[in-house]
Amino acid sequence: MKELKGIGVSEGIVIGPARVFENTRPEIEEAKDEIPCKCKLQVLRDAIDRTKADIRQTYERTRATNPKEAEIFEAHILFLEDPTLLDEIGSMLREG
């Protein structure tokens, strides 16, 4: 029997097949459309706004029952507002 060691996320023993996940980068195909960058940036902004609204809704529902666990959703919103990440995405869209 092969023994694997790691950091458990919860106490106890689990018996079952081990799953190995590889951290691979997804294949990104070059867009073949001629949508102007300005439109793509607007689509991105709209998607971010909708996502933030969904996360805030989830935060409020979770906070009502478990305020400590709800804090993770604040971190998700911070990712969506990260200027470095947004600048990088904007640069990628402008460069094609």
Backbone as CSV, one residue per row, in Angstrom:
resi,resn,N_x,N_y,N_z,CA_x,CA_y,CA_z,C_x,C_y,C_z
1,MET,0.845,-1.179,0.000,0.000,0.000,0.000,0.888,1.238,0.000
2,LYS,0.575,2.181,-0.868,1.350,3.408,-0.974,0.806,4.431,0.022
3,GLU,1.704,5.043,0.767,1.296,6.030,1.761,1.651,7.419,1.246
4,LEU,0.670,8.302,1.231,0.879,9.679,0.804,0.812,10.570,2.029
5,LYS,1.635,11.580,2.041,1.634,12.516,3.160,1.296,13.907,2.632
6,GLY,0.641,14.671,3.452,0.272,16.025,3.067,-0.383,16.727,4.238
7,ILE,-0.944,17.833,3.953,-1.626,18.616,4.976,-3.123,18.415,4.790
8,GLY,-3.763,17.879,5.794,-5.197,17.650,5.720,-5.978,18.929,5.928
9,VAL,-7.122,19.011,5.281,-7.962,20.186,5.460,-8.986,19.979,6.570
10,SER,-9.120,18.742,7.007,-9.998,18.474,8.135,-9.486,17.235,8.854
11,GLU,-9.891,17.093,10.101,-9.435,15.961,10.885,-10.129,14.684,10.431
12,GLY,-9.480,13.558,10.649,-10.098,12.273,10.356,-9.313,11.483,9.340
13,ILE,-9.852,10.349,9.000,-9.226,9.439,8.046,-10.168,9.284,6.863
14,VAL,-9.601,9.269,5.684,-10.398,9.075,4.478,-9.828,7.888,3.734
15,ILE,-10.680,7.020,3.319,-10.247,5.866,2.541,-10.873,5.989,1.160
16,GLY,-10.033,5.921,0.158,-10.521,6.024,-1.212,-9.366,6.272,-2.146
17,PRO,-9.638,6.319,-3.429,-8.558,6.518,-4.396,-8.007,7.945,-4.304
18,ALA,-6.694,8.053,-4.440,-6.053,9.371,-4.427,-6.188,10.007,-5.800
19,ARG,-6.344,11.282,-5.830,-6.420,12.029,-7.080,-5.204,12.949,-7.140
20,VAL,-4.534,12.966,-8.267,-3.384,13.840,-8.456,-3.764,14.888,-9.490
21,PHE,-3.670,16.125,-9.101,-3.990,17.222,-10.004,-2.700,17.899,-10.430
22,GLU,-2.560,18.099,-11.728,-1.387,18.790,-12.233,-1.739,20.252,-12.453
23,ASN,-0.842,21.105,-12.069,-1.044,22.528,-12.251,-0.560,22.893,-13.661
24,THR,-1.476,22.875,-14.597,-1.123,23.186,-15.980,-1.835,24.448,-16.421
25,ARG,-1.232,25.133,-17.342,-1.845,26.345,-17.886,-2.793,25.957,-19.001
26,PRO,-3.952,26.581,-19.055,-4.896,26.242,-20.122,-4.393,26.743,-21.474
27,GLU,-4.793,26.048,-22.514,-4.465,26.488,-23.863,-5.356,27.679,-24.191
28,ILE,-4.754,28.743,-24.665,-5.517,29.933,-25.038,-5.362,30.132,-26.532
29,GLU,-6.481,30.013,-27.216,-6.447,30.191,-28.662,-6.523,31.675,-28.991
30,GLU,-5.829,32.050,-30.031,-5.850,33.444,-30.460,-7.216,33.757,-31.051
31,ALA,-7.791,34.860,-30.632,-9.107,35.249,-31.118,-9.023,35.605,-32.597
32,LYS,-10.020,35.144,-33.346,-10.023,35.408,-34.772,-11.062,36.465,-35.136
33,ASP,-11.647,37.067,-34.136,-12.663,38.077,-34.414,-12.027,39.456,-34.531
34,GLU,-12.803,40.377,-35.005,-12.311,41.745,-35.194,-13.038,42.706,-34.256
35,ILE,-13.332,42.247,-33.061,-14.010,43.109,-32.088,-13.002,44.126,-31.577
36,PRO,-13.359,45.400,-31.627,-12.418,46.428,-31.148,-12.075,46.244,-29.669
37,CYS,-10.862,46.614,-29.334,-10.377,46.488,-27.958,-11.298,47.224,-26.986
38,LYS,-11.786,48.380,-27.402,-12.654,49.174,-26.542,-13.895,48.373,-26.122
39,CYS,-14.446,47.613,-27.073,-15.629,46.793,-26.772,-15.263,45.653,-25.829
40,LYS,-14.121,45.036,-26.058,-13.696,43.938,-25.199,-13.471,44.419,-23.774
41,LEU,-12.878,45.607,-23.637,-12.658,46.159,-22.297,-13.990,46.437,-21.603
42,GLN,-14.986,46.891,-22.359,-16.299,47.154,-21.775,-16.963,45.851,-21.350
43,VAL,-16.831,44.810,-22.168,-17.373,43.492,-21.812,-16.715,43.007,-20.521
44,LEU,-15.396,43.194,-20.409,-14.672,42.799,-19.202,-15.193,43.572,-17.990
45,ARG,-15.328,44.886,-18.116,-15.817,45.705,-16.995,-17.217,45.258,-16.563
46,ASP,-18.081,45.000,-17.551,-19.445,44.559,-17.233,-19.428,43.209,-16.506
47,ALA,-18.587,42.292,-16.982,-18.488,40.971,-16.347,-17.976,41.099,-14.914
48,ILE,-17.003,41.955,-14.699,-16.464,42.168,-13.352,-17.539,42.756,-12.441
49,ASP,-18.298,43.721,-12.951,-19.363,44.328,-12.142,-20.426,43.297,-11.756
50,ARG,-20.824,42.447,-12.719,-21.830,41.421,-12.421,-21.283,40.407,-11.409
51,THR,-20.024,40.041,-11.593,-19.408,39.078,-10.684,-19.313,39.652,-9.272
52,LYS,-18.913,40.906,-9.156,-18.836,41.543,-7.834,-20.214,41.589,-7.175
53,ALA,-21.245,41.862,-7.946,-22.604,41.891,-7.390,-23.001,40.504,-6.884
54,ASP,-22.670,39.454,-7.660,-22.966,38.087,-7.223,-22.210,37.737,-5.950
55,ILE,-20.941,38.117,-5.882,-20.123,37.813,-4.705,-20.651,38.558,-3.481
56,ARG,-21.043,39.814,-3.672,-21.598,40.581,-2.544,-22.877,39.936,-2.021
57,GLN,-23.697,39.432,-2.954,-24.923,38.750,-2.558,-24.597,37.491,-1.742
58,THR,-23.639,36.722,-2.214,-23.220,35.519,-1.504,-22.639,35.893,-0.146
59,TYR,-21.855,36.968,-0.102,-21.276,37.444,1.151,-22.379,37.748,2.165
60,GLU,-23.392,38.477,1.729,-24.471,38.865,2.647,-25.228,37.641,3.164
61,ARG,-25.498,36.684,2.278,-26.207,35.466,2.717,-25.354,34.677,3.704
62,THR,-24.063,34.569,3.424,-23.170,33.798,4.288,-22.948,34.509,5.611
63,ARG,-22.830,35.821,5.569,-22.579,36.603,6.788,-23.713,36.435,7.797
64,ALA,-24.913,36.228,7.293,-26.059,36.073,8.182,-25.931,34.816,9.049
65,THR,-25.309,33.788,8.510,-25.199,32.535,9.271,-23.800,32.272,9.813
66,ASN,-22.784,32.757,9.109,-21.410,32.482,9.536,-20.498,33.637,9.132
67,PRO,-20.453,34.695,9.941,-19.693,35.898,9.589,-18.212,35.643,9.322
68,LYS,-17.610,34.728,10.055,-16.176,34.465,9.887,-15.892,33.874,8.505
69,GLU,-16.714,32.919,8.087,-16.515,32.303,6.774,-16.837,33.268,5.642
70,ALA,-17.680,34.236,5.887,-18.067,35.191,4.846,-16.901,36.086,4.427
71,GLU,-15.905,36.212,5.282,-14.776,37.098,4.982,-14.027,36.698,3.710
72,ILE,-14.069,35.420,3.330,-13.365,34.986,2.129,-13.915,35.698,0.896
73,PHE,-15.194,36.026,0.914,-15.792,36.689,-0.244,-15.284,38.118,-0.401
74,GLU,-14.883,38.744,0.695,-14.254,40.062,0.591,-12.934,39.955,-0.165
75,ALA,-12.205,38.868,0.071,-10.946,38.650,-0.650,-11.203,38.443,-2.143
76,HIS,-12.280,37.756,-2.477,-12.603,37.556,-3.892,-12.845,38.895,-4.583
77,ILE,-13.531,39.789,-3.909,-13.791,41.110,-4.485,-12.475,41.880,-4.649
78,LEU,-11.580,41.741,-3.691,-10.286,42.419,-3.811,-9.520,41.942,-5.040
79,PHE,-9.607,40.649,-5.363,-8.964,40.153,-6.581,-9.537,40.847,-7.814
80,LEU,-10.859,41.015,-7.828,-11.501,41.645,-8.979,-11.175,43.125,-9.096
81,GLU,-10.725,43.729,-8.018,-10.382,45.152,-8.020,-8.873,45.395,-8.077
82,ASP,-8.087,44.339,-8.178,-6.626,44.445,-8.182,-6.154,45.208,-9.415
83,PRO,-5.578,46.409,-9.243,-5.174,47.212,-10.396,-4.070,46.549,-11.221
84,THR,-3.175,45.823,-10.586,-2.106,45.157,-11.334,-2.693,44.103,-12.259
85,LEU,-3.607,43.303,-11.748,-4.242,42.274,-12.550,-5.060,42.897,-13.684
86,LEU,-5.830,43.932,-13.368,-6.652,44.582,-14.391,-5.797,45.243,-15.468
87,ASP,-4.684,45.848,-15.071,-3.779,46.450,-16.060,-3.194,45.394,-16.985
88,GLU,-2.830,44.252,-16.410,-2.259,43.163,-17.211,-3.285,42.632,-18.211
89,ILE,-4.513,42.459,-17.753,-5.556,41.982,-18.642,-5.826,43.013,-19.746
90,GLY,-5.872,44.293,-19.362,-6.063,45.359,-20.352,-4.948,45.355,-21.394
91,SER,-3.715,45.177,-20.949,-2.586,45.119,-21.881,-2.725,43.930,-22.836
92,MET,-3.130,42.800,-22.300,-3.306,41.609,-23.142,-4.390,41.843,-24.186
93,LEU,-5.472,42.514,-23.801,-6.545,42.788,-24.754,-6.084,43.780,-25.832
94,ARG,-5.327,44.785,-25.420,-4.846,45.778,-26.385,-3.842,45.188,-27.365
95,GLU,-3.027,44.249,-26.876,-2.023,43.626,-27.729,-2.601,42.517,-28.610
96,GLY,-3.810,42.100,-28.303,-4.450,41.055,-29.098,-4.123,39.705,-28.591
